[in-house]
Amino acid sequence: MKLLIFAGSTRLNSYNRRLAQFAAKLARVKGTDVTLLELGELDIPLYNADLEARATPVDVIRLKSILTEHPAWIICSPEYNASYTALLKNTIDWASSPVKGNPQWSDGLKPFEGKVVGLLSASPGSLGGLRSLEHLCPLLRNLQCWVAPKQFALGHAGTAFDEHGELVNPAQRQGVQAVLDQVLWAGPRLVPT
């Protein structure tokens, strides 16, 4: 099964990008085919229906393809003002917008429907970005995703990683592993072949 992992941040030293990289390492150890997507490598503007009416940006079509090709995802969501980031919302808004006149992408749910999604977050605060996940869950369910019941929020993320990008605390490593295990278990069972 192909697993897509990405963070809702483009910041160079983002804790959530570190968490995504760590989750990718754990998944690869289990033999999983992992794609670690960096949203900053896509040229996706702020969503604007007028811009979309002229032409859907090329990297939006690329994003739709990447999401569609992967039956299971791990999203690492930063928390800004007790919710997910504008980058993450913009990414989802573009990916879910139908492309008029394009039969392949005329259904906005196509990249999302039936995907198994695990949620992680990291924050310097004690809650670890948990509130962002509470807001992200209903958005993904509305798009017909299966959201894994297990979630993990990494608190005090500034001191959580060693110099190699590994989580220092075994309980935190197990928290990430538990979400991965649930997604990898559910993916083959819930995603139509």
Backbone as a printed PyTorch tensor [residue, N CA C, xyz], in Angstrom:
tensor([[[  0.8330,  -1.1830,   0.0000],
         [  0.0000,   0.0000,   0.0000],
         [  0.8750,   1.2430,   0.0000]],

        [[  0.4960,   2.2240,  -0.8080],
         [  1.2310,   3.4850,  -0.8700],
         [  0.7110,   4.4320,   0.2110]],

        [[  1.6290,   5.0110,   0.9550],
         [  1.2950,   5.9290,   2.0400],
         [  1.8590,   7.3080,   1.7280]],

        [[  1.0070,   8.3140,   1.8010],
         [  1.4100,   9.7020,   1.5980],
         [  1.5230,  10.3850,   2.9550]],

        [[  2.6330,  11.0770,   3.1890],
         [  2.8310,  11.8090,   4.4420],
         [  3.1970,  13.2480,   4.1000]],

        [[  2.4980,  14.1900,   4.7320],
         [  2.8480,  15.5960,   4.5280],
         [  2.4840,  16.4210,   5.7510]],

        [[  3.1440,  17.5800,   5.8440],
         [  2.9050,  18.5040,   6.9500],
         [  2.2570,  19.7700,   6.4150]],

        [[  1.4230,  20.3810,   7.2380],
         [  0.7580,  21.6240,   6.8600],
         [  1.6060,  22.8360,   7.1660]],

        [[  2.9070,  22.7370,   6.8660],
         [  3.8400,  23.8320,   7.1140],
         [  4.9400,  23.7870,   6.0650]],

        [[  5.4520,  24.9520,   5.7090],
         [  6.6100,  25.0300,   4.8210],
         [  7.8140,  25.6380,   5.5450]],

        [[  7.6590,  25.9420,   6.8180],
         [  8.7490,  26.5650,   7.5850],
         [  9.9500,  25.6280,   7.6420]],

        [[ 11.1460,  26.1650,   7.4360],
         [ 12.3630,  25.3680,   7.3530],
         [ 12.5370,  24.4570,   8.5590]],

        [[ 12.3800,  24.9940,   9.7530],
         [ 12.5800,  24.2000,  10.9690],
         [ 11.2630,  23.8000,  11.6310]],

        [[ 10.2650,  23.5690,  10.8280],
         [  8.9440,  23.2040,  11.3280],
         [  8.9840,  21.8920,  12.1160]],

        [[  8.3740,  21.9060,  13.2900],
         [  8.2690,  20.6850,  14.0840],
         [  7.4020,  19.6520,  13.3640]],

        [[  6.4070,  20.1140,  12.6470],
         [  5.5220,  19.1800,  11.9540],
         [  6.1850,  18.5570,  10.7330]],

        [[  7.0720,  19.2800,  10.0720],
         [  7.8480,  18.6680,   8.9970],
         [  8.7990,  17.6350,   9.5870]],

        [[  9.3890,  17.9180,  10.7380],
         [ 10.2420,  16.9170,  11.4080],
         [  9.4330,  15.6850,  11.7810]],

        [[  8.2310,  15.9220,  12.2850],
         [  7.3700,  14.8040,  12.6700],
         [  6.9830,  13.9750,  11.4440]],

        [[  6.7080,  14.6370,  10.3230],
         [  6.3900,  13.9230,   9.0800],
         [  7.5760,  13.0710,   8.6330]],

        [[  8.7790,  13.6310,   8.7220],
         [  9.9760,  12.8770,   8.3430],
         [ 10.1840,  11.6750,   9.2580]],

        [[  9.9350,  11.8730,  10.5520],
         [ 10.0720,  10.7620,  11.5020],
         [  9.0380,   9.6720,  11.2100]],

        [[  7.8030,  10.0690,  10.9540],
         [  6.7540,   9.0970,  10.6320],
         [  7.1010,   8.3310,   9.3580]],

        [[  7.6750,   9.0160,   8.3780],
         [  8.0760,   8.3540,   7.1340],
         [  9.1450,   7.2920,   7.4090]],

        [[ 10.0990,   7.6150,   8.2810],
         [ 11.1380,   6.6350,   8.6490],
         [ 10.5110,   5.3900,   9.2770]],

        [[  9.5930,   5.6090,  10.2210],
         [  8.9400,   4.4760,  10.8820],
         [  8.1640,   3.6190,   9.8850]],

        [[  7.4680,   4.2580,   8.9680],
         [  6.6770,   3.5240,   7.9850],
         [  7.5740,   2.7270,   7.0480]],

        [[  8.6910,   3.3130,   6.6420],
         [  9.6140,   2.6090,   5.7320],
         [ 10.2350,   1.3930,   6.4030]],

        [[ 10.4760,   1.4750,   7.7230],
         [ 11.0010,   0.3230,   8.4620],
         [ 10.0460,  -0.8590,   8.3430]],

        [[  8.7580,  -0.5780,   8.2480],
         [  7.7440,  -1.6340,   8.1100],
         [  7.5830,  -2.0840,   6.6570]],

        [[  8.3970,  -1.5340,   5.7620],
         [  8.3310,  -1.9320,   4.3650],
         [  7.2720,  -1.2070,   3.5560]],

        [[  6.7640,  -0.1050,   4.0770],
         [  5.7070,   0.6400,   3.3950],
         [  6.3020,   1.5240,   2.3030]],

        [[  5.6050,   1.6110,   1.1870],
         [  5.9760,   2.5030,   0.0820],
         [  5.5040,   3.9160,   0.4540]],

        [[  6.4320,   4.7810,   0.8500],
         [  6.0970,   6.0990,   1.4010],
         [  6.4770,   7.2170,   0.4300]],

        [[  5.5590,   8.1550,   0.2480],
         [  5.8580,   9.4110,  -0.4310],
         [  5.7890,  10.5150,   0.6090]],

        [[  6.8980,  11.2240,   0.7970],
         [  6.9400,  12.3600,   1.7210],
         [  6.7990,  13.6150,   0.8710]],

        [[  5.6240,  14.2130,   0.9200],
         [  5.3130,  15.3750,   0.0960],
         [  5.6470,  16.6580,   0.8430]],

        [[  6.3840,  17.5430,   0.1930],
         [  6.6780,  18.8660,   0.7330],
         [  5.7650,  19.8660,   0.0240]],

        [[  4.8050,  20.4260,   0.7170],
         [  3.8610,  21.3490,   0.0890],
         [  4.5600,  22.5900,  -0.4730]],

        [[  5.6750,  22.9650,   0.1050],
         [  6.4210,  24.1210,  -0.3700],
         [  7.0310,  23.9290,  -1.7520]],

        [[  7.0990,  22.6860,  -2.2130],
         [  7.6390,  22.4120,  -3.5420],
         [  6.5710,  22.5350,  -4.6310]],

        [[  5.3310,  22.7530,  -4.2260],
         [  4.2410,  22.9430,  -5.1820],
         [  3.9540,  24.4370,  -5.3130]],

        [[  3.7340,  24.8850,  -6.5260],
         [  3.4180,  26.2900,  -6.7780],
         [  1.8950,  26.4410,  -6.8120]],

        [[  1.3180,  26.5810,  -5.6170],
         [ -0.1340,  26.6620,  -5.4940],
         [ -0.4860,  28.0090,  -4.8680]],

        [[ -1.2030,  28.8590,  -5.6110],
         [ -1.5540,  30.1830,  -5.0860],
         [ -2.6730,  30.0950,  -4.0550]],

        [[ -2.9770,  31.2140,  -3.4250],
         [ -4.1370,  31.3090,  -2.5570],
         [ -5.3820,  31.0400,  -3.3980]],

        [[ -6.2850,  30.2180,  -2.8860],
         [ -7.4540,  29.8430,  -3.6800],
         [ -8.2690,  31.0800,  -4.0740]],

        [[ -8.6210,  31.1340,  -5.3520],
         [ -9.3920,  32.2410,  -5.8970],
         [-10.2130,  31.6890,  -7.0550]],

        [[-11.5260,  31.7470,  -6.9460],
         [-12.4020,  31.1790,  -7.9700],
         [-12.2200,  31.8710,  -9.3210]],

        [[-11.8710,  33.1540,  -9.3210],
         [-11.6250,  33.8440, -10.5840],
         [-10.3760,  33.3000, -11.2710]],

        [[ -9.3250,  33.0500, -10.4900],
         [ -8.1050,  32.4480, -11.0260],
         [ -8.4030,  31.0520, -11.5680]],

        [[ -9.1810,  30.3000, -10.8000],
         [ -9.5390,  28.9390, -11.2150],
         [-10.3510,  28.9580, -12.5080]],

        [[-11.2160,  29.9490, -12.6790],
         [-12.0340,  30.0400, -13.8950],
         [-11.1720,  30.2560, -15.1380]],

        [[-10.0340,  30.9300, -14.9710],
         [ -9.1230,  31.1350, -16.1070],
         [ -8.3860,  29.8440, -16.4440]],

        [[ -7.8650,  29.1620, -15.4140],
         [ -7.1460,  27.8890, -15.6040],
         [ -6.7050,  27.3670, -14.2510]],

        [[ -6.9490,  26.0920, -14.0000],
         [ -6.4700,  25.4840, -12.7650],
         [ -4.9520,  25.3730, -12.8460]],

        [[ -4.2250,  25.8580, -11.8300],
         [ -2.7640,  25.7860, -11.8730],
         [ -2.2530,  24.3500, -12.0530]],

        [[ -1.1670,  24.2270, -12.7870],
         [ -0.5850,  22.9130, -13.1050],
         [ -0.2840,  22.1230, -11.8360]],

        [[  0.2660,  22.7860, -10.8080],
         [  0.6190,  22.0620,  -9.5870],
         [ -0.6060,  21.6420,  -8.7730]],

        [[ -1.7530,  22.2540,  -9.0150],
         [ -2.9890,  21.7820,  -8.3780],
         [ -3.3740,  20.4300,  -8.9820]],

        [[ -3.2500,  20.3060, -10.2920],
         [ -3.5280,  19.0160, -10.9510],
         [ -2.5270,  17.9740, -10.4570]],

        [[ -1.2740,  18.3790, -10.3100],
         [ -0.2510,  17.4690,  -9.7660],
         [ -0.6270,  17.0270,  -8.3480]],

        [[ -1.0680,  17.9750,  -7.5180],
         [ -1.5020,  17.6590,  -6.1540],
         [ -2.6670,  16.6750,  -6.1700]],

        [[ -3.6710,  16.9290,  -6.9900],
         [ -4.8230,  16.0290,  -7.0870],
         [ -4.3670,  14.6160,  -7.4420]],

        [[ -3.4250,  14.5010,  -8.3760],
         [ -2.9140,  13.1890,  -8.7960],
         [ -2.2030,  12.4770,  -7.6450]],

        [[ -1.3540,  13.2140,  -6.9270],
         [ -0.6190,  12.6260,  -5.8050],
         [ -1.5840,  12.1200,  -4.7360]],

        [[ -2.5690,  12.9430,  -4.3680],
         [ -3.5440,  12.5390,  -3.3540],
         [ -4.3220,  11.3130,  -3.8060]],

        [[ -4.7190,  11.2930,  -5.0640],
         [ -5.5300,  10.1930,  -5.5940],
         [ -4.7490,   8.8890,  -5.6360]],

        [[ -3.4720,   8.9580,  -5.9510],
         [ -2.6350,   7.7540,  -6.0910],
         [ -2.3520,   7.0560,  -4.7710]],

        [[ -2.5540,   7.7390,  -3.6720],
         [ -2.2200,   7.1730,  -2.3560],
         [ -3.4980,   6.8620,  -1.5780]],

        [[ -3.7430,   5.5960,  -1.2720],
         [ -4.9660,   5.2330,  -0.5480],
         [ -4.9520,   5.6100,   0.9270]],

        [[ -3.7690,   5.8840,   1.4720],
         [ -3.6700,   6.2210,   2.8930],
         [ -2.7180,   7.3910,   3.0740]],

        [[ -3.0440,   8.2390,   4.0400],
         [ -2.2470,   9.4430,   4.2980],
         [ -1.9870,   9.5930,   5.7900]],

        [[ -0.8900,  10.2690,   6.0810],
         [ -0.6290,  10.8190,   7.4150],
         [ -0.4580,  12.3200,   7.2260]],

        [[ -1.2450,  13.1120,   7.9430],
         [ -1.1290,  14.5660,   7.8960],
         [ -0.6080,  15.0520,   9.2430]],

        [[  0.4580,  15.8460,   9.2080],
         [  1.0110,  16.4470,  10.4140],
         [  0.5970,  17.9190,  10.4150]],

        [[ -0.2830,  18.2690,  11.3270],
         [ -0.9190,  19.5810,  11.3030],
         [ -0.3840,  20.5000,  12.3950]],

        [[  0.2450,  21.6160,  12.0120],
         [  0.5670,  22.6310,  13.0200],
         [ -0.7200,  23.2410,  13.5740]],

        [[ -0.5820,  23.9470,  14.6800],
         [ -1.7410,  24.6280,  15.2580],
         [ -1.4740,  26.1270,  15.2810]],

        [[ -2.3110,  26.8630,  14.5610],
         [ -2.2740,  28.3250,  14.5800],
         [ -3.6170,  28.7970,  15.1240]],

        [[ -3.6020,  29.5670,  16.1920],
         [ -4.8380,  30.0960,  16.7810],
         [ -5.8710,  29.0020,  17.0210]],

        [[ -5.4080,  27.8830,  17.5830],
         [ -6.2680,  26.7560,  17.9780],
         [ -6.9150,  26.0520,  16.7950]],

        [[ -6.3230,  26.1590,  15.5990],
         [ -6.8640,  25.4670,  14.4320],
         [ -5.7220,  25.0930,  13.4900]],

        [[ -6.0730,  24.5160,  12.3340],
         [ -5.0470,  24.1390,  11.3550],
         [ -4.6280,  25.3720,  10.5630]],

        [[ -3.5610,  25.2330,   9.7820],
         [ -2.9590,  26.3690,   9.0920],
         [ -3.7230,  26.7560,   7.8260]],

        [[ -3.5230,  28.0050,   7.4160],
         [ -4.0780,  28.4770,   6.1510],
         [ -3.5070,  27.6780,   4.9860]],

        [[ -2.2330,  27.2860,   5.0750],
         [ -1.6160,  26.4680,   4.0280],
         [ -2.3630,  25.1470,   3.8530]],

        [[ -2.6720,  24.5000,   4.9550],
         [ -3.3740,  23.2190,   4.8850],
         [ -4.7870,  23.3950,   4.3280]],

        [[ -5.4850,  24.4250,   4.7720],
         [ -6.8420,  24.6860,   4.2620],
         [ -6.8050,  25.0220,   2.7770]],

        [[ -5.8460,  25.8360,   2.3580],
         [ -5.7190,  26.2040,   0.9510],
         [ -5.4290,  24.9720,   0.0890]],

        [[ -4.5700,  24.0980,   0.5910],
         [ -4.2450,  22.8640,  -0.1230],
         [ -5.4960,  22.0120,  -0.3130]],

        [[ -6.2680,  21.8620,   0.7360],
         [ -7.4970,  21.0610,   0.6740],
         [ -8.5350,  21.7230,  -0.2160]],

        [[ -8.6610,  23.0450,  -0.1250],
         [ -9.6400,  23.7540,  -0.9560],
         [ -9.3370,  23.5800,  -2.4410]],

        [[ -8.0780,  23.7280,  -2.8360],
         [ -7.7240,  23.5390,  -4.2390],
         [ -7.9410,  22.0840,  -4.6660]],

        [[ -7.4950,  21.1490,  -3.8290],
         [ -7.5840,  19.7260,  -4.1970],
         [ -9.0290,  19.2590,  -4.3290]],

        [[ -9.9350,  19.8810,  -3.5960],
         [-11.3370,  19.4420,  -3.6090],
         [-12.1950,  20.2240,  -4.6030]],

        [[-11.6020,  21.1740,  -5.2970],
         [-12.3770,  21.9760,  -6.2420],
         [-12.4490,  21.2740,  -7.5980]],

        [[-13.6630,  21.0390,  -8.1120],
         [-13.7890,  20.3820,  -9.4220],
         [-13.1570,  21.2350, -10.5230]],

        [[-12.5820,  20.5680, -11.5080],
         [-12.0040,  21.2670, -12.6590],
         [-13.0140,  21.1870, -13.7980]],

        [[-13.5960,  22.3140, -14.1170],
         [-14.6320,  22.3520, -15.1560],
         [-14.0430,  21.9500, -16.5080]],

        [[-14.7870,  21.1100, -17.2270],
         [-14.3590,  20.6900, -18.5500],
         [-13.3010,  19.6020, -18.5540]],

        [[-12.9290,  19.1100, -17.3780],
         [-11.9280,  18.0480, -17.2960],
         [-12.5930,  16.8130, -16.6920]],

        [[-12.9090,  15.8130, -17.5140],
         [-13.6450,  14.6580, -16.9910],
         [-12.9080,  13.9060, -15.8820]],

        [[-11.5770,  13.9340, -15.9020],
         [-10.8110,  13.2360, -14.8660],
         [-10.9750,  13.9010, -13.4990]],

        [[-11.1030,  15.2290, -13.4900],
         [-11.1300,  15.9690, -12.2250],
         [-12.4190,  16.7490, -12.0330]],

        [[-13.4890,  16.3250, -12.6590],
         [-14.7690,  17.0340, -12.5010],
         [-15.4220,  16.7560, -11.1510]],

        [[-15.0070,  15.6860, -10.4850],
         [-15.5280,  15.3440,  -9.1570],
         [-14.5320,  15.8190,  -8.0990]],

        [[-14.9270,  16.8080,  -7.3170],
         [-14.0380,  17.3570,  -6.2970],
         [-13.6880,  16.3730,  -5.1880]],

        [[-14.5280,  15.3570,  -4.9840],
         [-14.2530,  14.3730,  -3.9370],
         [-13.2410,  13.3170,  -4.3610]],

        [[-12.9540,  13.2170,  -5.6520],
         [-12.0990,  12.1310,  -6.1470],
         [-10.7800,  11.9880,  -5.3830]],

        [[-10.0400,  13.0580,  -5.0980],
         [ -8.7740,  12.8810,  -4.3790],
         [ -8.9420,  12.4390,  -2.9150]],

        [[-10.1500,  12.5610,  -2.3660],
         [-10.3740,  12.3400,  -0.9350],
         [-11.2040,  11.1020,  -0.5990]],

        [[-12.2020,  10.8230,  -1.3930],
         [-13.2070,   9.8200,  -1.0440],
         [-12.5930,   8.4590,  -0.7410]],

        [[-12.8770,   7.9690,   0.4770],
         [-12.4260,   6.6490,   0.8860],
         [-10.9940,   6.5650,   1.3760]],

        [[-10.2580,   7.6690,   1.3970],
         [ -8.8750,   7.6350,   1.8870],
         [ -8.8590,   7.3990,   3.3890]],

        [[ -7.8890,   6.6240,   3.8510],
         [ -7.6770,   6.4210,   5.2790],
         [ -6.6230,   7.4220,   5.7250]],

        [[ -6.9810,   8.2700,   6.6950],
         [ -6.1090,   9.3710,   7.0890],
         [ -5.7950,   9.3070,   8.5820]],

        [[ -4.5180,   9.3180,   8.8900],
         [ -4.0560,   9.4110,  10.2750],
         [ -3.5870,  10.8240,  10.5530]],

        [[ -3.8550,  11.3080,  11.7550],
         [ -3.5330,  12.6930,  12.0970],
         [ -2.5050,  12.7650,  13.2250]],

        [[ -1.4770,  13.5750,  12.9680],
         [ -0.4460,  13.8790,  13.9530],
         [ -0.3230,  15.3950,  14.0380]],

        [[  0.1970,  15.8710,  15.1260],
         [  0.4930,  17.2970,  15.2520],
         [  1.6570,  17.4700,  16.2120]],

        [[  2.3180,  18.6140,  16.0970],
         [  3.4260,  18.9460,  16.9920],
         [  3.3740,  20.4320,  17.2820]],

        [[  3.6940,  20.7650,  18.5140],
         [  3.6470,  22.1640,  18.9330],
         [  4.5880,  22.3560,  20.1160]],

        [[  5.1310,  23.5550,  20.2800],
         [  5.9370,  23.8080,  21.4710],
         [  5.1120,  23.8340,  22.7520]],

        [[  3.8060,  23.9950,  22.6320],
         [  2.9300,  24.0190,  23.8110],
         [  2.6740,  22.6330,  24.3690]],

        [[  2.0290,  22.5890,  25.5190],
         [  1.8090,  21.3050,  26.1920],
         [  0.7520,  20.4450,  25.5160]],

        [[ -0.1940,  21.0520,  24.7680],
         [ -1.2390,  20.2630,  24.1060],
         [ -0.7760,  19.6680,  22.7780]],

        [[  0.3550,  20.1230,  22.2780],
         [  0.9300,  19.5160,  21.0860],
         [  0.1700,  19.7640,  19.7980]],

        [[ -0.6790,  20.7550,  19.7560],
         [ -1.4470,  21.0150,  18.5330],
         [ -2.7340,  20.2290,  18.4400]],

        [[ -3.1530,  19.6510,  19.5320],
         [ -4.3510,  18.7970,  19.5500],
         [ -5.5920,  19.5150,  19.0260]],

        [[ -5.7290,  20.8020,  19.3100],
         [ -6.9270,  21.5310,  18.8730],
         [ -7.0040,  21.6390,  17.3530]],

        [[ -5.8450,  21.6610,  16.6850],
         [ -5.8730,  21.6920,  15.2140],
         [ -6.4850,  20.4020,  14.6690]],

        [[ -6.2010,  19.2890,  15.3280],
         [ -6.7430,  18.0000,  14.8730],
         [ -8.2490,  17.9330,  15.0840]],

        [[ -8.7280,  18.5570,  16.1690],
         [-10.1700,  18.5880,  16.4220],
         [-10.9140,  19.3310,  15.3160]],

        [[-10.2800,  20.3270,  14.7100],
         [-10.8970,  21.0740,  13.6100],
         [-10.7080,  20.3740,  12.2640]],

        [[ -9.5870,  19.6760,  12.1260],
         [ -9.2770,  19.0180,  10.8550],
         [-10.1440,  17.7820,  10.6150]],

        [[-10.4530,  17.0630,  11.6760],
         [-11.2660,  15.8300,  11.5720],
         [-12.5840,  16.0360,  10.8220]],

        [[-13.4390,  16.9790,  11.2290],
         [-14.7140,  17.1360,  10.5260],
         [-14.5450,  17.5740,   9.0720]],

        [[-13.5130,  18.3490,   8.7920],
         [-13.2620,  18.7630,   7.4100],
         [-12.9670,  17.5450,   6.5410]],

        [[-12.1080,  16.6510,   7.0260],
         [-11.7620,  15.4540,   6.2630],
         [-12.9410,  14.4900,   6.1420]],

        [[-13.7110,  14.3710,   7.1920],
         [-14.9000,  13.5030,   7.1240],
         [-15.9100,  14.0470,   6.1200]],

        [[-16.0550,  15.3480,   6.0580],
         [-16.9520,  15.9690,   5.0880],
         [-16.5290,  15.6540,   3.6600]],

        [[-15.2270,  15.4360,   3.4600],
         [-14.7000,  15.0910,   2.1410],
         [-14.6720,  13.5780,   1.9070]],

        [[-15.3450,  12.8210,   2.7910],
         [-15.5180,  11.3670,   2.6520],
         [-14.2600,  10.5610,   2.9740]],

        [[-13.3600,  11.1240,   3.7980],
         [-12.1880,  10.3780,   4.2560],
         [-12.5570,   9.5270,   5.4740]],

        [[-11.8720,   8.4010,   5.6200],
         [-11.9240,   7.6170,   6.8510],
         [-10.8190,   8.1750,   7.7480]],

        [[-11.1570,   8.7980,   8.8650],
         [-10.1510,   9.3600,   9.7740],
         [ -9.8910,   8.3490,  10.8840]],

        [[ -8.6220,   7.9660,  11.0310],
         [ -8.2510,   6.9680,  12.0430],
         [ -8.6050,   7.4910,  13.4350]],

        [[ -9.1920,   6.6320,  14.2780],
         [ -9.5420,   7.0690,  15.6360],
         [ -8.3280,   7.4660,  16.4730]],

        [[ -7.2200,   6.7660,  16.2900],
         [ -6.0140,   7.1240,  17.0510],
         [ -5.3840,   8.3560,  16.4280]],

        [[ -5.0140,   9.2950,  17.2880],
         [ -4.2990,  10.4990,  16.8740],
         [ -3.1860,  10.7240,  17.8850]],

        [[ -2.1920,  11.5070,  17.4630],
         [ -1.1180,  11.8030,  18.4100],
         [ -0.6980,  13.2590,  18.2740]],

        [[ -0.6340,  13.9510,  19.4060],
         [ -0.2090,  15.3490,  19.4630],
         [  1.0720,  15.4230,  20.2970]],

        [[  2.1460,  15.8760,  19.6710],
         [  3.4610,  15.9520,  20.2980],
         [  3.6410,  17.3020,  20.9750]],

        [[  3.5680,  17.3150,  22.2950],
         [  3.7730,  18.5390,  23.0550],
         [  5.2490,  18.8100,  23.2980]],

        [[  5.5770,  20.0680,  23.6040],
         [  6.9560,  20.4850,  23.8930],
         [  7.9070,  20.0170,  22.7890]],

        [[  7.4710,  20.2370,  21.5470],
         [  8.1960,  19.7130,  20.3870],
         [  9.6010,  20.2860,  20.2440]],

        [[  9.8620,  21.4450,  20.8370],
         [ 11.1830,  22.0550,  20.7440],
         [ 12.2860,  21.2210,  21.3640]],

        [[ 11.9330,  20.3650,  22.3120],
         [ 12.9330,  19.5090,  22.9660],
         [ 12.6810,  18.0250,  22.6930]],

        [[ 11.7670,  17.7180,  21.7890],
         [ 11.3520,  16.3290,  21.5800],
         [ 12.2670,  15.5350,  20.6380]],

        [[ 12.9800,  16.2400,  19.7350],
         [ 13.7870,  15.5650,  18.7240],
         [ 15.2720,  15.6450,  19.0600]],

        [[ 16.0060,  14.5720,  18.7220],
         [ 17.4560,  14.6360,  18.8520],
         [ 18.0630,  15.2020,  17.5690]],

        [[ 19.3880,  15.2460,  17.4870],
         [ 20.0630,  15.8540,  16.3330],
         [ 19.8800,  15.0660,  15.0390]],

        [[ 19.3820,  13.8410,  15.1450],
         [ 19.1380,  12.9990,  13.9600],
         [ 17.6680,  12.9930,  13.5450]],

        [[ 16.8500,  13.8120,  14.2200],
         [ 15.4320,  13.8760,  13.8820],
         [ 14.5990,  12.7740,  14.5090]],

        [[ 15.1700,  12.0530,  15.4580],
         [ 14.4480,  10.9820,  16.1510],
         [ 13.7690,  11.5480,  17.3980]],

        [[ 12.6210,  10.9930,  17.7390],
         [ 11.9700,  11.3820,  18.9930],
         [ 12.7120,  10.7370,  20.1520]],

        [[ 13.0120,  11.5270,  21.1630],
         [ 13.8010,  11.0650,  22.2990],
         [ 12.9810,  10.1670,  23.2250]],

        [[ 11.7400,  10.5440,  23.4650],
         [ 10.8910,   9.8550,  24.4380],
         [ 10.2370,   8.6170,  23.8110]],

        [[ 10.4460,   7.4320,  24.3950],
         [  9.8460,   6.2140,  23.8380],
         [  8.3160,   6.2730,  23.7670]],

        [[  7.6710,   6.9310,  24.7310],
         [  6.2020,   7.0270,  24.7130],
         [  5.7430,   7.8610,  23.5170]],

        [[  6.5060,   8.8920,  23.1750],
         [  6.1580,   9.7020,  22.0060],
         [  6.3630,   8.9100,  20.7140]],

        [[  7.4490,   8.1560,  20.6410],
         [  7.6690,   7.3020,  19.4630],
         [  6.5070,   6.3250,  19.3060]],

        [[  6.0670,   5.7620,  20.4350],
         [  4.9560,   4.8100,  20.4020],
         [  3.6550,   5.4870,  19.9860]],

        [[  3.4630,   6.7530,  20.3510],
         [  2.2710,   7.4840,  19.9360],
         [  2.1920,   7.6300,  18.4300]],

        [[  3.3190,   7.9590,  17.8100],
         [  3.3630,   8.0640,  16.3520],
         [  3.1610,   6.6890,  15.7260]],

        [[  3.8370,   5.6830,  16.2760],
         [  3.7430,   4.3240,  15.7400],
         [  2.3090,   3.8000,  15.8100]],

        [[  1.5910,   4.1170,  16.8700],
         [  0.2130,   3.6420,  17.0250],
         [ -0.6940,   4.1920,  15.9250]],

        [[ -0.5040,   5.4650,  15.5670],
         [ -1.2930,   6.0560,  14.4760],
         [ -0.9250,   5.3910,  13.1590]],

        [[  0.3670,   5.2340,  12.9090],
         [  0.8240,   4.5580,  11.6920],
         [  0.2530,   3.1480,  11.5860]],

        [[  0.3610,   2.4000,  12.6720],
         [ -0.1290,   1.0180,  12.6670],
         [ -1.6080,   0.9540,  12.3350]],

        [[ -2.3860,   1.8720,  12.8900],
         [ -3.8190,   1.8590,  12.6290],
         [ -4.1220,   2.1910,  11.1690]],

        [[ -3.4110,   3.1660,  10.6070],
         [ -3.6160,   3.5400,   9.2070],
         [ -3.2010,   2.3880,   8.2840]],

        [[ -2.0580,   1.7760,   8.5750],
         [ -1.5750,   0.6790,   7.7300],
         [ -2.4580,  -0.5600,   7.8570]],

        [[ -3.0910,  -0.7520,   9.0020],
         [ -4.0350,  -1.8500,   9.1650],
         [ -5.3320,  -1.5610,   8.4160]],

        [[ -5.8490,  -0.3420,   8.5750],
         [ -7.1630,  -0.0090,   8.0090],
         [ -7.1180,   0.2120,   6.4990]],

        [[ -6.0120,   0.7490,   5.9950],
         [ -5.9180,   1.0610,   4.5830],
         [ -6.3400,  -0.0610,   3.6610]],

        [[ -5.7130,  -1.2330,   3.7710],
         [ -6.0810,  -2.3340,   2.8610],
         [ -7.5040,  -2.8500,   3.0820]],

        [[ -8.0800,  -2.5980,   4.2340],
         [ -9.4140,  -3.1120,   4.5400],
         [-10.5280,  -2.1490,   4.1060]],

        [[-10.2330,  -0.8400,   4.1310],
         [-11.2860,   0.1490,   3.8770],
         [-11.2270,   0.7790,   2.4980]],

        [[-10.0490,   0.7830,   1.8870],
         [ -9.9120,   1.4410,   0.5810],
         [-10.2670,   0.4390,  -0.5120]],

        [[-11.2190,   0.7790,  -1.3830],
         [-11.5770,  -0.1310,  -2.4680],
         [-10.4050,  -0.3810,  -3.3940]],

        [[-10.2910,  -1.5830,  -3.8930],
         [ -9.1900,  -1.9050,  -4.8130],
         [ -9.6190,  -1.7630,  -6.2550]]])
